[in-house]
């Protein structure tokens, strides 16, 4: 009961900060400085739960303010803080609710088998190639028996390419807008093509069976 109350309290705080202070947080991020670093991390963590601002936009803004290297560190730290909070809340705070959410994604049962066979590779693959939405991956892993350190390590590695590209595109935006749009557009196209190939192979296999 205590875990449930604590989880609800934390969730309400996250919702309140995110929705009520969104504009103020963005302003603080753009001001640069030590405070803006912590605010940026907090805002990214909040957006893991509630995408108040699309992550590509937020990571791009952070990259534009702090530069590529620092932008990656800030965005990755915030993203992993939110991801791990999501993981532990699914595992200990809202287990029943998380299980009910998974009912909306019947195909994730296929992923559960892959997860049980090789947790690290399964999570890493889903982070690099987002076939399954990130919140669903967090919930599945939280409900499973996967070790938290394995989840943390594979998720961190898997998030780096996307955050690196977003941060670099954001840092380059002021000097070359066309390059920034082209860079991220090319990345999205590659992800789309990989997803298309995977889905095509599944459909082809299903028709043969």
C-alpha positions in Angstrom: 0.0 0.0 0.0 2.8 2.4 0.9 4.5 1.7 -2.5 1.3 2.5 -4.3 0.7 5.7 -2.4 4.3 6.8 -3.0 4.1 6.0 -6.7 0.8 7.9 -7.1 2.3 10.9 -5.3 5.4 10.9 -7.5 3.3 10.6 -10.6 1.1 13.5 -9.7 4.2 15.7 -9.0 5.6 14.8 -12.5 2.2 15.6 -14.1 1.9 18.9 -12.3 5.5 20.0 -13.1 5.2 19.0 -16.8 1.8 20.5 -17.6 1.8 23.6 -15.4 5.4 24.6 -15.8 6.1 23.7 -19.4 6.8 27.2 -20.8 8.8 28.2 -17.7 11.0 25.1 -18.0 11.7 25.7 -21.7 12.7 29.3 -20.9 15.1 28.1 -18.3 16.6 25.6 -20.6 17.3 28.2 -23.3 19.0 30.5 -20.7 22.0 28.1 -20.4 24.0 27.7 -17.2 24.2 25.1 -14.4 20.5 25.5 -13.5 19.4 24.9 -17.1 21.3 21.7 -17.2 19.4 20.2 -14.3 16.1 21.7 -15.6 16.8 20.1 -19.0 17.4 16.7 -17.4 14.2 17.0 -15.4 12.2 18.0 -18.5 13.5 15.1 -20.5 12.7 12.7 -17.7 9.1 14.1 -17.5 8.7 13.6 -21.3 9.5 9.9 -20.9 6.2 9.7 -19.0 4.2 12.4 -20.9 5.5 13.6 -24.2 4.4 17.2 -23.5 7.0 18.2 -26.2 8.1 15.7 -28.8 11.4 14.3 -27.8 13.1 15.1 -31.1 12.2 18.8 -30.6 13.3 18.8 -27.0 16.6 17.0 -27.7 17.3 19.3 -30.6 16.7 22.4 -28.4 19.0 21.0 -25.8 21.7 20.3 -28.4 21.3 23.8 -29.8 21.8 25.3 -26.3 24.6 23.1 -25.0 26.3 21.8 -28.1 26.5 18.2 -29.3 28.7 16.6 -26.6 27.0 18.2 -23.6 23.6 18.0 -25.2 24.0 14.2 -25.5 25.0 13.9 -21.9 22.1 16.1 -20.7 19.5 14.4 -22.8 20.8 10.9 -22.2 20.9 11.4 -18.4 17.4 12.8 -18.3 16.0 10.1 -20.6 17.5 7.3 -18.5 16.3 8.9 -15.3 12.8 8.9 -16.6 13.1 5.4 -18.2 14.4 3.9 -15.0 11.6 5.6 -13.0 9.1 4.2 -15.5 10.7 0.7 -15.1 10.5 0.7 -11.3 7.0 2.2 -11.2 5.8 -0.6 -13.5 7.5 -3.2 -11.4 6.6 -2.0 -7.9 4.0 0.7 -8.0 1.4 0.2 -10.8 1.8 -3.5 -11.7 -1.9 -4.1 -12.2 -2.3 -1.0 -14.3 0.8 -1.8 -16.3 -0.6 -5.3 -17.1 -3.9 -3.8 -18.2 -2.0 -1.4 -20.5 -0.3 -4.3 -22.2 -3.6 -5.8 -23.2 -3.8 -3.0 -25.8 -0.7 -4.4 -27.5 -1.5 -8.2 -28.1 1.5 -8.6 -30.4 4.0 -7.9 -27.6 3.7 -11.5 -26.5 6.1 -12.3 -29.3 8.6 -9.9 -27.8 8.2 -11.4 -24.3 9.5 -14.7 -25.6 12.5 -13.0 -27.2 13.0 -11.0 -24.0 13.1 -14.2 -21.9 15.7 -15.8 -24.2 18.1 -12.9 -24.4 17.2 -9.8 -22.4 20.1 -7.6 -23.4 19.9 -8.1 -27.1 16.1 -7.9 -27.1 16.0 -4.5 -25.2 19.0 -3.1 -27.3 17.2 -4.0 -30.5 14.0 -2.3 -29.5 15.9 0.8 -28.5 17.9 1.0 -31.7 14.9 0.0 -34.0 11.8 1.2 -32.3 9.4 -1.4 -33.6 7.6 -1.4 -30.2 6.9 2.0 -28.6 9.4 2.9 -25.8 6.8 3.1 -23.0 5.6 -0.4 -23.9 9.1 -1.7 -23.7 9.5 -0.1 -20.3 6.3 -1.7 -19.1 7.1 -5.1 -20.4 10.6 -5.1 -18.9 9.2 -3.8 -15.6 6.7 -6.6 -15.4 9.2 -9.2 -16.5 12.1 -10.8 -14.5 14.8 -8.9 -16.4 17.5 -7.6 -14.2 17.4 -3.8 -13.7 21.1 -3.4 -14.6 20.7 -5.3 -17.8 17.7 -3.0 -18.6 19.7 0.1 -17.8 22.8 -0.9 -19.7 21.0 -2.0 -22.9 18.7 0.9 -22.9 21.5 3.4 -22.4 23.5 2.0 -25.3 20.4 1.8 -27.5 19.4 5.4 -26.9 22.8 6.9 -27.7 22.5 6.9 -31.6 19.2 8.6 -31.7 20.1 11.2 -29.0 23.5 11.8 -30.7 21.9 12.6 -34.1 19.2 14.8 -32.5 21.8 16.7 -30.5 24.1 17.2 -33.5 21.2 18.3 -35.6 20.1 20.8 -33.0 23.6 22.1 -32.5 23.9 22.6 -36.3 20.5 24.1 -36.8 21.5 27.8 -36.4 24.3 27.5 -38.9 22.8 25.1 -41.4 19.0 24.4 -41.1 18.9 22.3 -44.3 21.6 20.0 -43.1 19.9 19.6 -39.7 16.5 18.6 -41.3 18.3 16.4 -43.8 20.3 14.6 -41.1 17.3 13.7 -39.0 15.1 13.0 -42.1 17.7 10.6 -43.3 17.8 8.9 -39.9 14.0 8.6 -39.8 14.1 7.1 -43.4 16.6 4.5 -42.4 14.5 3.5 -39.3 11.4 3.3 -41.5 13.1 1.1 -44.1 14.4 -1.3 -41.4 10.9 -1.5 -39.9 9.4 -2.1 -43.3 11.8 -4.9 -44.1 11.1 -6.5 -40.7 7.3 -6.3 -41.2 7.6 -7.6 -44.8 9.6 -10.6 -43.6 7.1 -11.4 -40.9 4.2 -11.1 -43.4 6.1 -13.3 -45.8 6.8 -15.9 -43.2 3.2 -15.8 -42.0 1.9 -16.5 -45.5 4.3 -19.4 -46.0 3.2 -20.9 -42.7 
